[in-house]
Amino acid sequence: MTQSTPLLKVDNAGIRFGGLRAVADVNVELFQGELVGLIGPNGAGKTTFFNLLTGVYVPTEGSILLNGEKLHNLAPYRITRKGISRTFQNIRLFGELSVIDNVKVAYHSLAKHSILSSIFRLPSHFSGEKEMDEKAVAFLKIFGLDRYKDEKANNLPYGQQRRLEIARALAANPKLLLLDEPAAGMNPQETKELMNLIALIREKFDLTVLLIEHDMGLVMGVCERIYVLDHGQLIADGTPEEIRNNPKVIEAYLGEEVS
Amino acid sequence: MKLFKQSKSFWFFILLSLAAFGIIQALIITGMLNGFYVNTIIFVAINIILAVSLHLIIGITGQFSIGHAGFLAVGAYASAIITMKLQLPFAAAIIVAGLTAAFTGLLIGIPSLRLKGDYLAIATLGFGEIVRIVLLNVDYVGGASGMQVSHLTTWGWAFTCMLIAIIVIVNFTNSTHGRACISIREDETAADAMGINTTLYKVVAFAIGAFFAGIAGALYAHNFYIIQPSNFGFLKSFDILIFVVLGGLGSLSGSVIAAILLTIISTFLQEYPETRMIIYSLVLIVTMLYRPQGLMGTREITSLFKKRKAAEGGTQDDSKHTVA
């Protein structure tokens, strides 16, 4: 945390929907290689914040910088190409596509062969597709998904679908990975495997991770720092230990003490 | 090895279709098929082109467009102008028809593809009607009485265009670009989040679809002796839509099969004009009741062969899995 420029700097960002300030005055700094948690009660604006980062919503206030570069008004696909990739709270795989094709879609922006070369089946089409295929197989091996590679994504068991979604997000070659409740609906065994997976990918891909999670065991266990959102505003940030004892956080989660 | 296999099935397909072409051509030359049947076969080919071009837009990219007859009309009139007013050869007319329709597709697609679902359907429906009404009011192309067109469409032209349409759309679909389009159909938000330029691919699919609809328009115009704006109403759009839906959304071979079956059914029902639409509608209702996913679902004919292999491989994998 001694580096001077953060990988992601969110400066007073916020968004209004009409009169409703869904997220306001959020200041977040993430440094290269960190694993940071984002927690908060339901409806606190966590997913909305992710949508701001990924360009689904355009912030009405403040600014978001990735490596010092402003992301304002970029289309979501451009932001992904700049290095922010995400998973979704409710899994959004390309269900009718095979597992390997899901990963290949993430490689699409790196494809060297043009539409015309594919239509006329020029040599560049074959070499490009072959390269993609080999890369995707090797990639699926890391996640232990290669044995499902020709299976439709819809037919995977739930835990593997989550895994595939993370794999797909990583295939887009991000610097910053946003995980939106990756452990939602998982049993303790699957959650444990997920924690191992997150540790593995951080090591392997030199990643920075921002994690939304309700499973406190997971958040407190793996995150180095935690931000807490409530009613669209940051109410605390610090180490898991600090957050655990922060009266504001306890109040947000458990309600105010009756005195 | 995989590439070799792909091209092998490709050449098999080419050989098979050339054989079919040769047989029909021989039957035509020897006079064993009379004019009525030849016309029906050409009409089948035209409808296949229309079906696969709309399949790319609706079945692959998931953009529910119901103004396809608009592109057909643009192609028909553009080609008729080329051959009848400018006296240029039919080949030029086909190409110009395709390009004009593709350009119209771009023009319509760029603003309207921002819309989703029902809204896009209404916008494209509106586009189809606008084309019809514009043609109705332009005297240069004959207004409501239409345009005289000479009969130039032959089985050879229709077959060549059909083959090219199928090959181009299959090649496009089975590439990273096609996968990008399918990802938009499956989940546009996720496609965007994976770095797919969704607007670009929707417009590209729309333009390619419009291009081939335009080519179908050229063949259509020169298969009859006259074209009128009333040939291109929204009922025509629904005819094409029915091929795609009945064949199974997302299945190219399904839409081809549906186009063949429905064209033949409706041609032979012309002998019973009073009950024609009733029987036709009943066929549709019964099919949709018993196969709501369409004739082929999302599968292709080729996957029927592959499926068997995959199933064998699958059991092997499973046994390995249980051992381990």
Interface residues (C-beta under 8 A of the other chain):
Chain A: T54 V56 A75 P76 Y77 T80 R81 S85 R86 F88 R92 L93 F94 G95 E96 L97 D101 K104 V105 A106 Y107 H108 S109 A111 H113 I115 S118 I119 F120 R121 H125 F126 G128 E129 K130 M132 D133 R147 D150 R168 A169 A172
Chain B: K2 L3 V168 N171 F172 S175 T176 H177 G178 R179 A180 I182 S183 R185 E186 D187 T189 A190 A191 D192 A193 M194 G195 I196 N197 T198 V204 G250 T298 A310 D317 H321
